């Protein structure tokens, strides 16, 4: 009887990145909308800085929603999060 020998190569860095991504996705709260207070919290920026650098950008503006004509502003969380990261990279 012949025994087969099997070798498995594992890229430890790729496995670590995958695990890190899974943990980050699992532990990150799932938000549908965010308001200016949440944007302040996640960016550590003041409302005036958010207005000046982030909120008037068309990539963010397109995801803005308002309840009523003069109501509170909300933003769709996931696309705005991605847009903010792009904008911040461009500000450097």
PDB file with one MODEL, atoms N, CA, C and O in Angstrom:
MODEL        1
ATOM      1  N   UNK A   1       0.848  -1.165   0.000  1.00  0.00           N
ATOM      2  CA  UNK A   1       0.000   0.000   0.000  1.00  0.00           C
ATOM      3  C   UNK A   1       0.900   1.237   0.000  1.00  0.00           C
ATOM      4  O   UNK A   1       1.785   1.388   0.843  1.00  0.00           O
ATOM      5  N   UNK A   2       0.644   2.121  -0.979  1.00  0.00           N
ATOM      6  CA  UNK A   2       1.411   3.366  -1.082  1.00  0.00           C
ATOM      7  C   UNK A   2       0.676   4.483  -0.358  1.00  0.00           C
ATOM      8  O   UNK A   2      -0.542   4.621  -0.473  1.00  0.00           O
ATOM      9  N   UNK A   3       1.423   5.265   0.378  1.00  0.00           N
ATOM     10  CA  UNK A   3       0.855   6.414   1.066  1.00  0.00           C
ATOM     11  C   UNK A   3       1.125   7.668   0.248  1.00  0.00           C
ATOM     12  O   UNK A   3       2.232   7.861  -0.255  1.00  0.00           O
ATOM     13  N   UNK A   4       0.127   8.508   0.118  1.00  0.00           N
ATOM     14  CA  UNK A   4       0.287   9.766  -0.611  1.00  0.00           C
ATOM     15  C   UNK A   4       0.775  10.834   0.358  1.00  0.00           C
ATOM     16  O   UNK A   4       0.399  10.866   1.530  1.00  0.00           O
ATOM     17  N   UNK A   5       1.616  11.697  -0.167  1.00  0.00           N
ATOM     18  CA  UNK A   5       2.113  12.798   0.648  1.00  0.00           C
ATOM     19  C   UNK A   5       1.534  14.097   0.079  1.00  0.00           C
ATOM     20  O   UNK A   5       1.635  14.367  -1.118  1.00  0.00           O
ATOM     21  N   UNK A   6       0.944  14.872   0.939  1.00  0.00           N
ATOM     22  CA  UNK A   6       0.316  16.111   0.516  1.00  0.00           C
ATOM     23  C   UNK A   6       1.011  17.276   1.216  1.00  0.00           C
ATOM     24  O   UNK A   6       1.239  17.254   2.425  1.00  0.00           O
ATOM     25  N   UNK A   7       1.341  18.297   0.417  1.00  0.00           N
ATOM     26  CA  UNK A   7       1.927  19.515   0.980  1.00  0.00           C
ATOM     27  C   UNK A   7       0.966  20.675   0.752  1.00  0.00           C
ATOM     28  O   UNK A   7       0.385  20.819  -0.324  1.00  0.00           O
ATOM     29  N   UNK A   8       0.813  21.486   1.771  1.00  0.00           N
ATOM     30  CA  UNK A   8      -0.055  22.645   1.674  1.00  0.00           C
ATOM     31  C   UNK A   8       0.779  23.882   2.013  1.00  0.00           C
ATOM     32  O   UNK A   8       1.392  23.964   3.077  1.00  0.00           O
ATOM     33  N   UNK A   9       0.788  24.836   1.088  1.00  0.00           N
ATOM     34  CA  UNK A   9       1.495  26.092   1.324  1.00  0.00           C
ATOM     35  C   UNK A   9       0.481  27.136   1.794  1.00  0.00           C
ATOM     36  O   UNK A   9      -0.564  27.323   1.171  1.00  0.00           O
ATOM     37  N   UNK A  10       0.796  27.803   2.882  1.00  0.00           N
ATOM     38  CA  UNK A  10      -0.102  28.802   3.451  1.00  0.00           C
ATOM     39  C   UNK A  10       0.618  30.140   3.486  1.00  0.00           C
ATOM     40  O   UNK A  10       1.717  30.264   4.027  1.00  0.00           O
ATOM     41  N   UNK A  11      -0.022  31.124   2.902  1.00  0.00           N
ATOM     42  CA  UNK A  11       0.509  32.491   2.953  1.00  0.00           C
ATOM     43  C   UNK A  11      -0.019  33.120   4.243  1.00  0.00           C
ATOM     44  O   UNK A  11      -1.177  33.530   4.323  1.00  0.00           O
ATOM     45  N   UNK A  12       0.856  33.188   5.250  1.00  0.00           N
ATOM     46  CA  UNK A  12       0.431  33.656   6.571  1.00  0.00           C
ATOM     47  C   UNK A  12      -0.068  35.092   6.543  1.00  0.00           C
ATOM     48  O   UNK A  12      -1.011  35.426   7.260  1.00  0.00           O
ATOM     49  N   UNK A  13       0.539  35.943   5.735  1.00  0.00           N
ATOM     50  CA  UNK A  13       0.103  37.339   5.657  1.00  0.00           C
ATOM     51  C   UNK A  13      -1.304  37.443   5.076  1.00  0.00           C
ATOM     52  O   UNK A  13      -2.121  38.231   5.553  1.00  0.00           O
ATOM     53  N   UNK A  14      -1.584  36.646   4.045  1.00  0.00           N
ATOM     54  CA  UNK A  14      -2.913  36.672   3.437  1.00  0.00           C
ATOM     55  C   UNK A  14      -3.965  36.170   4.435  1.00  0.00           C
ATOM     56  O   UNK A  14      -5.052  36.739   4.531  1.00  0.00           O
ATOM     57  N   UNK A  15      -3.646  35.122   5.164  1.00  0.00           N
ATOM     58  CA  UNK A  15      -4.565  34.597   6.165  1.00  0.00           C
ATOM     59  C   UNK A  15      -4.810  35.645   7.249  1.00  0.00           C
ATOM     60  O   UNK A  15      -5.948  35.853   7.671  1.00  0.00           O
ATOM     61  N   UNK A  16      -3.734  36.309   7.699  1.00  0.00           N
ATOM     62  CA  UNK A  16      -3.874  37.334   8.732  1.00  0.00           C
ATOM     63  C   UNK A  16      -4.736  38.496   8.252  1.00  0.00           C
ATOM     64  O   UNK A  16      -5.585  38.985   8.996  1.00  0.00           O
ATOM     65  N   UNK A  17      -4.522  38.947   7.001  1.00  0.00           N
ATOM     66  CA  UNK A  17      -5.346  40.031   6.445  1.00  0.00           C
ATOM     67  C   UNK A  17      -6.810  39.623   6.371  1.00  0.00           C
ATOM     68  O   UNK A  17      -7.701  40.401   6.712  1.00  0.00           O
ATOM     69  N   UNK A  18      -7.047  38.404   5.925  1.00  0.00           N
ATOM     70  CA  UNK A  18      -8.429  37.921   5.830  1.00  0.00           C
ATOM     71  C   UNK A  18      -9.090  37.868   7.202  1.00  0.00           C
ATOM     72  O   UNK A  18     -10.242  38.276   7.355  1.00  0.00           O
ATOM     73  N   UNK A  19      -8.374  37.372   8.186  1.00  0.00           N
ATOM     74  CA  UNK A  19      -8.921  37.321   9.546  1.00  0.00           C
ATOM     75  C   UNK A  19      -9.160  38.720  10.097  1.00  0.00           C
ATOM     76  O   UNK A  19     -10.188  38.969  10.726  1.00  0.00           O
ATOM     77  N   UNK A  20      -8.222  39.635   9.868  1.00  0.00           N
ATOM     78  CA  UNK A  20      -8.387  41.013  10.324  1.00  0.00           C
ATOM     79  C   UNK A  20      -9.624  41.644   9.696  1.00  0.00           C
ATOM     80  O   UNK A  20     -10.396  42.314  10.383  1.00  0.00           O
ATOM     81  N   UNK A  21      -9.818  41.436   8.393  1.00  0.00           N
ATOM     82  CA  UNK A  21     -10.990  41.987   7.698  1.00  0.00           C
ATOM     83  C   UNK A  21     -12.286  41.395   8.239  1.00  0.00           C
ATOM     84  O   UNK A  21     -13.270  42.111   8.421  1.00  0.00           O
ATOM     85  N   UNK A  22     -12.288  40.099   8.493  1.00  0.00           N
ATOM     86  CA  UNK A  22     -13.491  39.449   9.020  1.00  0.00           C
ATOM     87  C   UNK A  22     -13.821  39.972  10.409  1.00  0.00           C
ATOM     88  O   UNK A  22     -14.986  40.235  10.707  1.00  0.00           O
ATOM     89  N   UNK A  23     -12.819  40.126  11.262  1.00  0.00           N
ATOM     90  CA  UNK A  23     -13.050  40.642  12.616  1.00  0.00           C
ATOM     91  C   UNK A  23     -13.540  42.081  12.544  1.00  0.00           C
ATOM     92  O   UNK A  23     -14.484  42.444  13.246  1.00  0.00           O
ATOM     93  N   UNK A  24     -12.911  42.916  11.699  1.00  0.00           N
ATOM     94  CA  UNK A  24     -13.321  44.314  11.570  1.00  0.00           C
ATOM     95  C   UNK A  24     -14.768  44.406  11.081  1.00  0.00           C
ATOM     96  O   UNK A  24     -15.555  45.188  11.614  1.00  0.00           O
ATOM     97  N   UNK A  25     -15.119  43.609  10.066  1.00  0.00           N
ATOM     98  CA  UNK A  25     -16.482  43.639   9.538  1.00  0.00           C
ATOM     99  C   UNK A  25     -17.497  43.147  10.555  1.00  0.00           C
ATOM    100  O   UNK A  25     -18.611  43.665  10.630  1.00  0.00           O
ATOM    101  N   UNK A  26     -17.112  42.144  11.341  1.00  0.00           N
ATOM    102  CA  UNK A  26     -18.033  41.573  12.320  1.00  0.00           C
ATOM    103  C   UNK A  26     -18.257  42.522  13.493  1.00  0.00           C
ATOM    104  O   UNK A  26     -19.372  42.616  14.005  1.00  0.00           O
ATOM    105  N   UNK A  27     -17.213  43.225  13.922  1.00  0.00           N
ATOM    106  CA  UNK A  27     -17.324  44.074  15.108  1.00  0.00           C
ATOM    107  C   UNK A  27     -17.796  45.489  14.795  1.00  0.00           C
ATOM    108  O   UNK A  27     -18.212  46.216  15.698  1.00  0.00           O
ATOM    109  N   UNK A  28     -17.737  45.885  13.534  1.00  0.00           N
ATOM    110  CA  UNK A  28     -18.161  47.227  13.148  1.00  0.00           C
ATOM    111  C   UNK A  28     -19.684  47.314  13.178  1.00  0.00           C
ATOM    112  O   UNK A  28     -20.373  46.450  12.635  1.00  0.00           O
ATOM    113  N   UNK A  29     -20.205  48.360  13.814  1.00  0.00           N
ATOM    114  CA  UNK A  29     -21.668  48.474  13.847  1.00  0.00           C
ATOM    115  C   UNK A  29     -22.221  48.719  12.444  1.00  0.00           C
ATOM    116  O   UNK A  29     -21.611  49.414  11.633  1.00  0.00           O
ATOM    117  N   UNK A  30     -23.353  48.152  12.185  1.00  0.00           N
ATOM    118  CA  UNK A  30     -24.012  48.319  10.888  1.00  0.00           C
ATOM    119  C   UNK A  30     -24.941  49.501  10.992  1.00  0.00           C
ATOM    120  O   UNK A  30     -25.971  49.441  11.664  1.00  0.00           O
ATOM    121  N   UNK A  31     -24.571  50.584  10.319  1.00  0.00           N
ATOM    122  CA  UNK A  31     -25.393  51.786  10.326  1.00  0.00           C
ATOM    123  C   UNK A  31     -26.013  51.977   8.958  1.00  0.00           C
ATOM    124  O   UNK A  31     -25.377  51.720   7.936  1.00  0.00           O
ATOM    125  N   UNK A  32     -27.235  52.422   8.943  1.00  0.00           N
ATOM    126  CA  UNK A  32     -27.905  52.732   7.693  1.00  0.00           C
ATOM    127  C   UNK A  32     -27.742  54.211   7.374  1.00  0.00           C
ATOM    128  O   UNK A  32     -27.399  54.582   6.251  1.00  0.00           O
ATOM    129  N   UNK A  33     -27.992  55.051   8.375  1.00  0.00           N
ATOM    130  CA  UNK A  33     -27.875  56.499   8.213  1.00  0.00           C
ATOM    131  C   UNK A  33     -26.968  57.054   9.305  1.00  0.00           C
ATOM    132  O   UNK A  33     -26.778  56.433  10.351  1.00  0.00           O
ATOM    133  N   UNK A  34     -26.415  58.225   9.045  1.00  0.00           N
ATOM    134  CA  UNK A  34     -25.676  58.934  10.086  1.00  0.00           C
ATOM    135  C   UNK A  34     -26.045  60.405  10.006  1.00  0.00           C
ATOM    136  O   UNK A  34     -26.431  60.909   8.951  1.00  0.00           O
ATOM    137  N   UNK A  35     -25.920  61.082  11.133  1.00  0.00           N
ATOM    138  CA  UNK A  35     -26.182  62.512  11.181  1.00  0.00           C
ATOM    139  C   UNK A  35     -24.861  63.241  11.405  1.00  0.00           C
ATOM    140  O   UNK A  35     -23.802  62.615  11.423  1.00  0.00           O
ATOM    141  N   UNK A  36     -24.918  64.544  11.573  1.00  0.00           N
ATOM    142  CA  UNK A  36     -23.703  65.331  11.733  1.00  0.00           C
ATOM    143  C   UNK A  36     -22.945  64.915  12.998  1.00  0.00           C
ATOM    144  O   UNK A  36     -21.714  64.936  13.015  1.00  0.00           O
ATOM    145  N   UNK A  37     -23.666  64.540  14.048  1.00  0.00           N
ATOM    146  CA  UNK A  37     -22.998  64.113  15.283  1.00  0.00           C
ATOM    147  C   UNK A  37     -22.214  62.822  15.078  1.00  0.00           C
ATOM    148  O   UNK A  37     -21.104  62.678  15.590  1.00  0.00           O
ATOM    149  N   UNK A  38     -22.786  61.892  14.335  1.00  0.00           N
ATOM    150  CA  UNK A  38     -22.072  60.644  14.044  1.00  0.00           C
ATOM    151  C   UNK A  38     -20.864  60.914  13.152  1.00  0.00           C
ATOM    152  O   UNK A  38     -19.803  60.322  13.352  1.00  0.00           O
ATOM    153  N   UNK A  39     -21.017  61.807  12.165  1.00  0.00           N
ATOM    154  CA  UNK A  39     -19.886  62.159  11.306  1.00  0.00           C
ATOM    155  C   UNK A  39     -18.777  62.838  12.111  1.00  0.00           C
ATOM    156  O   UNK A  39     -17.596  62.593  11.866  1.00  0.00           O
ATOM    157  N   UNK A  40     -19.147  63.682  13.060  1.00  0.00           N
ATOM    158  CA  UNK A  40     -18.149  64.291  13.943  1.00  0.00           C
ATOM    159  C   UNK A  40     -17.398  63.205  14.703  1.00  0.00           C
ATOM    160  O   UNK A  40     -16.173  63.253  14.817  1.00  0.00           O
ATOM    161  N   UNK A  41     -18.137  62.223  15.225  1.00  0.00           N
ATOM    162  CA  UNK A  41     -17.525  61.160  16.024  1.00  0.00           C
ATOM    163  C   UNK A  41     -16.578  60.296  15.210  1.00  0.00           C
ATOM    164  O   UNK A  41     -15.465  60.005  15.649  1.00  0.00           O
ATOM    165  N   UNK A  42     -17.013  59.885  14.027  1.00  0.00           N
ATOM    166  CA  UNK A  42     -16.183  58.957  13.256  1.00  0.00           C
ATOM    167  C   UNK A  42     -15.012  59.638  12.552  1.00  0.00           C
ATOM    168  O   UNK A  42     -14.038  58.973  12.200  1.00  0.00           O
ATOM    169  N   UNK A  43     -15.092  60.955  12.340  1.00  0.00           N
ATOM    170  CA  UNK A  43     -13.992  61.657  11.669  1.00  0.00           C
ATOM    171  C   UNK A  43     -13.123  62.465  12.626  1.00  0.00           C
ATOM    172  O   UNK A  43     -12.013  62.862  12.270  1.00  0.00           O
ATOM    173  N   UNK A  44     -13.615  62.710  13.829  1.00  0.00           N
ATOM    174  CA  UNK A  44     -12.922  63.578  14.799  1.00  0.00           C
ATOM    175  C   UNK A  44     -12.752  64.989  14.238  1.00  0.00           C
ATOM    176  O   UNK A  44     -11.777  65.671  14.556  1.00  0.00           O
ATOM    177  N   UNK A  45     -13.682  65.422  13.417  1.00  0.00           N
ATOM    178  CA  UNK A  45     -13.647  66.761  12.832  1.00  0.00           C
ATOM    179  C   UNK A  45     -14.764  67.603  13.427  1.00  0.00           C
ATOM    180  O   UNK A  45     -15.798  67.078  13.840  1.00  0.00           O
ATOM    181  N   UNK A  46     -14.552  68.895  13.466  1.00  0.00           N
ATOM    182  CA  UNK A  46     -15.589  69.809  13.948  1.00  0.00           C
ATOM    183  C   UNK A  46     -16.665  69.968  12.873  1.00  0.00           C
ATOM    184  O   UNK A  46     -16.419  69.674  11.703  1.00  0.00           O
ATOM    185  N   UNK A  47     -17.843  70.429  13.260  1.00  0.00           N
ATOM    186  CA  UNK A  47     -18.887  70.649  12.248  1.00  0.00           C
ATOM    187  C   UNK A  47     -18.450  71.626  11.153  1.00  0.00           C
ATOM    188  O   UNK A  47     -18.786  71.437   9.984  1.00  0.00           O
ATOM    189  N   UNK A  48     -17.709  72.658  11.526  1.00  0.00           N
ATOM    190  CA  UNK A  48     -17.274  73.620  10.504  1.00  0.00           C
ATOM    191  C   UNK A  48     -16.271  72.988   9.540  1.00  0.00           C
ATOM    192  O   UNK A  48     -16.306  73.275   8.344  1.00  0.00           O
ATOM    193  N   UNK A  49     -15.381  72.137  10.040  1.00  0.00           N
ATOM    194  CA  UNK A  49     -14.436  71.438   9.154  1.00  0.00           C
ATOM    195  C   UNK A  49     -15.157  70.454   8.252  1.00  0.00           C
ATOM    196  O   UNK A  49     -14.827  70.329   7.072  1.00  0.00           O
ATOM    197  N   UNK A  50     -16.141  69.755   8.801  1.00  0.00           N
ATOM    198  CA  UNK A  50     -16.934  68.836   7.984  1.00  0.00           C
ATOM    199  C   UNK A  50     -17.636  69.591   6.864  1.00  0.00           C
ATOM    200  O   UNK A  50     -17.616  69.163   5.710  1.00  0.00           O
ATOM    201  N   UNK A  51     -18.255  70.713   7.206  1.00  0.00           N
ATOM    202  CA  UNK A  51     -18.950  71.515   6.189  1.00  0.00           C
ATOM    203  C   UNK A  51     -17.971  71.992   5.114  1.00  0.00           C
ATOM    204  O   UNK A  51     -18.261  71.903   3.921  1.00  0.00           O
ATOM    205  N   UNK A  52     -16.823  72.493   5.539  1.00  0.00           N
ATOM    206  CA  UNK A  52     -15.853  73.077   4.620  1.00  0.00           C
ATOM    207  C   UNK A  52     -15.195  72.032   3.717  1.00  0.00           C
ATOM    208  O   UNK A  52     -15.032  72.269   2.520  1.00  0.00           O
ATOM    209  N   UNK A  53     -14.816  70.880   4.274  1.00  0.00           N
ATOM    210  CA  UNK A  53     -14.012  69.916   3.528  1.00  0.00           C
ATOM    211  C   UNK A  53     -14.780  68.695   3.016  1.00  0.00           C
ATOM    212  O   UNK A  53     -14.356  68.075   2.041  1.00  0.00           O
ATOM    213  N   UNK A  54     -15.881  68.343   3.642  1.00  0.00           N
ATOM    214  CA  UNK A  54     -16.525  67.057   3.355  1.00  0.00           C
ATOM    215  C   UNK A  54     -17.945  67.197   2.804  1.00  0.00           C
ATOM    216  O   UNK A  54     -18.245  66.679   1.728  1.00  0.00           O
ATOM    217  N   UNK A  55     -18.800  67.880   3.519  1.00  0.00           N
ATOM    218  CA  UNK A  55     -20.236  67.802   3.254  1.00  0.00           C
ATOM    219  C   UNK A  55     -20.687  68.490   1.968  1.00  0.00           C
ATOM    220  O   UNK A  55     -21.759  68.176   1.451  1.00  0.00           O
ATOM    221  N   UNK A  56     -19.898  69.412   1.446  1.00  0.00           N
ATOM    222  CA  UNK A  56     -20.282  70.074   0.188  1.00  0.00           C
ATOM    223  C   UNK A  56     -19.697  69.377  -1.036  1.00  0.00           C
ATOM    224  O   UNK A  56     -19.972  69.769  -2.170  1.00  0.00           O
ATOM    225  N   UNK A  57     -18.891  68.346  -0.807  1.00  0.00           N
ATOM    226  CA  UNK A  57     -18.329  67.582  -1.915  1.00  0.00           C
ATOM    227  C   UNK A  57     -19.464  66.799  -2.589  1.00  0.00           C
ATOM    228  O   UNK A  57     -20.283  66.197  -1.895  1.00  0.00           O
ATOM    229  N   UNK A  58     -19.529  66.797  -3.914  1.00  0.00           N
ATOM    230  CA  UNK A  58     -20.619  66.092  -4.619  1.00  0.00           C
ATOM    231  C   UNK A  58     -20.691  64.597  -4.300  1.00  0.00           C
ATOM    232  O   UNK A  58     -21.772  64.009  -4.344  1.00  0.00           O
ATOM    233  N   UNK A  59     -19.555  63.980  -3.979  1.00  0.00           N
ATOM    234  CA  UNK A  59     -19.557  62.550  -3.636  1.00  0.00           C
ATOM    235  C   UNK A  59     -20.301  62.281  -2.340  1.00  0.00           C
ATOM    236  O   UNK A  59     -20.823  61.185  -2.140  1.00  0.00           O
ATOM    237  N   UNK A  60     -20.354  63.268  -1.460  1.00  0.00           N
ATOM    238  CA  UNK A  60     -21.085  63.149  -0.195  1.00  0.00           C
ATOM    239  C   UNK A  60     -22.493  63.722  -0.349  1.00  0.00           C
ATOM    240  O   UNK A  60     -23.466  63.147   0.138  1.00  0.00           O
ATOM    241  N   UNK A  61     -22.583  64.843  -1.020  1.00  0.00           N
ATOM    242  CA  UNK A  61     -23.863  65.546  -1.183  1.00  0.00           C
ATOM    243  C   UNK A  61     -24.939  64.648  -1.806  1.00  0.00           C
ATOM    244  O   UNK A  61     -26.112  64.738  -1.443  1.00  0.00           O
ATOM    245  N   UNK A  62     -24.540  63.790  -2.738  1.00  0.00           N
ATOM    246  CA  UNK A  62     -25.526  62.928  -3.403  1.00  0.00           C
ATOM    247  C   UNK A  62     -26.177  61.929  -2.451  1.00  0.00           C
ATOM    248  O   UNK A  62     -27.232  61.377  -2.765  1.00  0.00           O
ATOM    249  N   UNK A  63     -25.564  61.688  -1.295  1.00  0.00           N
ATOM    250  CA  UNK A  63     -26.111  60.726  -0.335  1.00  0.00           C
ATOM    251  C   UNK A  63     -26.794  61.410   0.847  1.00  0.00           C
ATOM    252  O   UNK A  63     -27.153  60.757   1.826  1.00  0.00           O
ATOM    253  N   UNK A  64     -26.971  62.719   0.752  1.00  0.00           N
ATOM    254  CA  UNK A  64     -27.632  63.477   1.815  1.00  0.00           C
ATOM    255  C   UNK A  64     -29.140  63.345   1.675  1.00  0.00           C
ATOM    256  O   UNK A  64     -29.686  63.414   0.574  1.00  0.00           O
ATOM    257  N   UNK A  65     -29.787  63.158   2.785  1.00  0.00           N
ATOM    258  CA  UNK A  65     -31.248  63.098   2.830  1.00  0.00           C
ATOM    259  C   UNK A  65     -31.715  64.060   3.917  1.00  0.00           C
ATOM    260  O   UNK A  65     -31.008  64.303   4.894  1.00  0.00           O
ATOM    261  N   UNK A  66     -32.892  64.590   3.734  1.00  0.00           N
ATOM    262  CA  UNK A  66     -33.450  65.529   4.714  1.00  0.00           C
ATOM    263  C   UNK A  66     -34.890  65.137   4.978  1.00  0.00           C
ATOM    264  O   UNK A  66     -35.652  64.854   4.054  1.00  0.00           O
ATOM    265  N   UNK A  67     -35.251  65.125   6.247  1.00  0.00           N
ATOM    266  CA  UNK A  67     -36.626  64.822   6.635  1.00  0.00           C
ATOM    267  C   UNK A  67     -37.372  66.148   6.680  1.00  0.00           C
ATOM    268  O   UNK A  67     -37.150  66.951   7.586  1.00  0.00           O
ATOM    269  N   UNK A  68     -38.248  66.384   5.718  1.00  0.00           N
ATOM    270  CA  UNK A  68     -38.956  67.652   5.616  1.00  0.00           C
ATOM    271  C   UNK A  68     -38.110  68.679   4.884  1.00  0.00           C
ATOM    272  O   UNK A  68     -36.925  68.467   4.625  1.00  0.00           O
ATOM    273  N   UNK A  69     -38.737  69.784   4.559  1.00  0.00           N
ATOM    274  CA  UNK A  69     -38.049  70.815   3.779  1.00  0.00           C
ATOM    275  C   UNK A  69     -36.885  71.431   4.546  1.00  0.00           C
ATOM    276  O   UNK A  69     -35.834  71.693   3.961  1.00  0.00           O
ATOM    277  N   UNK A  70     -37.052  71.662   5.829  1.00  0.00           N
ATOM    278  CA  UNK A  70     -35.990  72.275   6.627  1.00  0.00           C
ATOM    279  C   UNK A  70     -35.588  71.368   7.785  1.00  0.00           C
ATOM    280  O   UNK A  70     -35.117  71.836   8.822  1.00  0.00           O
ATOM    281  N   UNK A  71     -35.779  70.071   7.594  1.00  0.00           N
ATOM    282  CA  UNK A  71     -35.508  69.108   8.660  1.00  0.00           C
ATOM    283  C   UNK A  71     -34.043  68.749   8.795  1.00  0.00           C
ATOM    284  O   UNK A  71     -33.183  69.265   8.081  1.00  0.00           O
ATOM    285  N   UNK A  72     -33.791  67.876   9.702  1.00  0.00           N
ATOM    286  CA  UNK A  72     -32.448  67.413  10.007  1.00  0.00           C
ATOM    287  C   UNK A  72     -31.862  66.671   8.808  1.00  0.00           C
ATOM    288  O   UNK A  72     -32.568  65.945   8.107  1.00  0.00           O
ATOM    289  N   UNK A  73     -30.568  66.863   8.584  1.00  0.00           N
ATOM    290  CA  UNK A  73     -29.880  66.184   7.486  1.00  0.00           C
ATOM    291  C   UNK A  73     -29.338  64.832   7.958  1.00  0.00           C
ATOM    292  O   UNK A  73     -28.846  64.700   9.079  1.00  0.00           O
ATOM    293  N   UNK A  74     -29.439  63.844   7.087  1.00  0.00           N
ATOM    294  CA  UNK A  74     -28.883  62.513   7.307  1.00  0.00           C
ATOM    295  C   UNK A  74     -28.121  62.117   6.053  1.00  0.00           C
ATOM    296  O   UNK A  74     -28.410  62.614   4.965  1.00  0.00           O
ATOM    297  N   UNK A  75     -27.145  61.222   6.203  1.00  0.00           N
ATOM    298  CA  UNK A  75     -26.383  60.710   5.073  1.00  0.00           C
ATOM    299  C   UNK A  75     -26.417  59.197   5.106  1.00  0.00           C
ATOM    300  O   UNK A  75     -26.390  58.591   6.177  1.00  0.00           O
ATOM    301  N   UNK A  76     -26.477  58.581   3.925  1.00  0.00           N
ATOM    302  CA  UNK A  76     -26.432  57.124   3.816  1.00  0.00           C
ATOM    303  C   UNK A  76     -25.005  56.698   4.177  1.00  0.00           C
ATOM    304  O   UNK A  76     -24.044  57.111   3.528  1.00  0.00           O
ATOM    305  N   UNK A  77     -24.882  55.891   5.191  1.00  0.00           N
ATOM    306  CA  UNK A  77     -23.603  55.662   5.863  1.00  0.00           C
ATOM    307  C   UNK A  77     -22.501  55.072   4.974  1.00  0.00           C
ATOM    308  O   UNK A  77     -21.436  55.673   4.837  1.00  0.00           O
ATOM    309  N   UNK A  78     -22.743  53.921   4.379  1.00  0.00           N
ATOM    310  CA  UNK A  78     -21.650  53.214   3.689  1.00  0.00           C
ATOM    311  C   UNK A  78     -21.042  54.003   2.528  1.00  0.00           C
ATOM    312  O   UNK A  78     -19.818  54.132   2.486  1.00  0.00           O
ATOM    313  N   UNK A  79     -21.815  54.535   1.589  1.00  0.00           N
ATOM    314  CA  UNK A  79     -21.177  55.291   0.509  1.00  0.00           C
ATOM    315  C   UNK A  79     -20.510  56.576   0.995  1.00  0.00           C
ATOM    316  O   UNK A  79     -19.510  57.009   0.423  1.00  0.00           O
ATOM    317  N   UNK A  80     -21.055  57.187   2.046  1.00  0.00           N
ATOM    318  CA  UNK A  80     -20.445  58.399   2.581  1.00  0.00           C
ATOM    319  C   UNK A  80     -19.128  58.070   3.270  1.00  0.00           C
ATOM    320  O   UNK A  80     -18.169  58.838   3.181  1.00  0.00           O
ATOM    321  N   UNK A  81     -19.077  56.942   3.949  1.00  0.00           N
ATOM    322  CA  UNK A  81     -17.822  56.517   4.582  1.00  0.00           C
ATOM    323  C   UNK A  81     -16.726  56.369   3.519  1.00  0.00           C
ATOM    324  O   UNK A  81     -15.605  56.839   3.715  1.00  0.00           O
ATOM    325  N   UNK A  82     -17.042  55.729   2.416  1.00  0.00           N
ATOM    326  CA  UNK A  82     -16.065  55.552   1.334  1.00  0.00           C
ATOM    327  C   UNK A  82     -15.676  56.901   0.726  1.00  0.00           C
ATOM    328  O   UNK A  82     -14.500  57.141   0.451  1.00  0.00           O
ATOM    329  N   UNK A  83     -16.646  57.773   0.516  1.00  0.00           N
ATOM    330  CA  UNK A  83     -16.370  59.089  -0.060  1.00  0.00           C
ATOM    331  C   UNK A  83     -15.481  59.912   0.863  1.00  0.00           C
ATOM    332  O   UNK A  83     -14.571  60.598   0.398  1.00  0.00           O
ATOM    333  N   UNK A  84     -15.736  59.851   2.162  1.00  0.00           N
ATOM    334  CA  UNK A  84     -14.914  60.599   3.121  1.00  0.00           C
ATOM    335  C   UNK A  84     -13.471  60.127   3.067  1.00  0.00           C
ATOM    336  O   UNK A  84     -12.550  60.943   3.099  1.00  0.00           O
ATOM    337  N   UNK A  85     -13.269  58.826   2.986  1.00  0.00           N
ATOM    338  CA  UNK A  85     -11.893  58.308   2.905  1.00  0.00           C
ATOM    339  C   UNK A  85     -11.195  58.804   1.640  1.00  0.00           C
ATOM    340  O   UNK A  85     -10.012  59.141   1.682  1.00  0.00           O
ATOM    341  N   UNK A  86     -11.908  58.853   0.523  1.00  0.00           N
ATOM    342  CA  UNK A  86     -11.330  59.380  -0.720  1.00  0.00           C
ATOM    343  C   UNK A  86     -10.977  60.853  -0.560  1.00  0.00           C
ATOM    344  O   UNK A  86      -9.892  61.283  -0.951  1.00  0.00           O
ATOM    345  N   UNK A  87     -11.885  61.615   0.010  1.00  0.00           N
ATOM    346  CA  UNK A  87     -11.663  63.063   0.175  1.00  0.00           C
ATOM    347  C   UNK A  87     -10.476  63.326   1.098  1.00  0.00           C
ATOM    348  O   UNK A  87      -9.640  64.185   0.816  1.00  0.00           O
ATOM    349  N   UNK A  88     -10.409  62.594   2.183  1.00  0.00           N
ATOM    350  CA  UNK A  88      -9.297  62.769   3.145  1.00  0.00           C
ATOM    351  C   UNK A  88      -7.968  62.456   2.475  1.00  0.00           C
ATOM    352  O   UNK A  88      -6.981  63.156   2.701  1.00  0.00           O
ATOM    353  N   UNK A  89      -7.931  61.408   1.650  1.00  0.00           N
ATOM    354  CA  UNK A  89      -6.693  61.082   0.927  1.00  0.00           C
ATOM    355  C   UNK A  89      -6.279  62.211   0.004  1.00  0.00           C
ATOM    356  O   UNK A  89      -5.086  62.464  -0.170  1.00  0.00           O
ATOM    357  N   UNK A  90      -7.245  62.892  -0.587  1.00  0.00           N
ATOM    358  CA  UNK A  90      -6.948  63.985  -1.496  1.00  0.00           C
ATOM    359  C   UNK A  90      -6.490  65.253  -0.755  1.00  0.00           C
ATOM    360  O   UNK A  90      -5.790  66.084  -1.334  1.00  0.00           O
ATOM    361  N   UNK A  91      -6.877  65.404   0.510  1.00  0.00           N
ATOM    362  CA  UNK A  91      -6.507  66.583   1.283  1.00  0.00           C
ATOM    363  C   UNK A  91      -5.045  66.567   1.721  1.00  0.00           C
ATOM    364  O   UNK A  91      -4.484  67.614   2.047  1.00  0.00           O
ATOM    365  N   UNK A  92      -4.439  65.412   1.731  1.00  0.00           N
ATOM    366  CA  UNK A  92      -3.059  65.298   2.219  1.00  0.00           C
ATOM    367  C   UNK A  92      -2.106  66.091   1.380  1.00  0.00           C
ATOM    368  O   UNK A  92      -0.906  66.104   1.653  1.00  0.00           O
TER     369      UNK A  92
ENDMDL
END
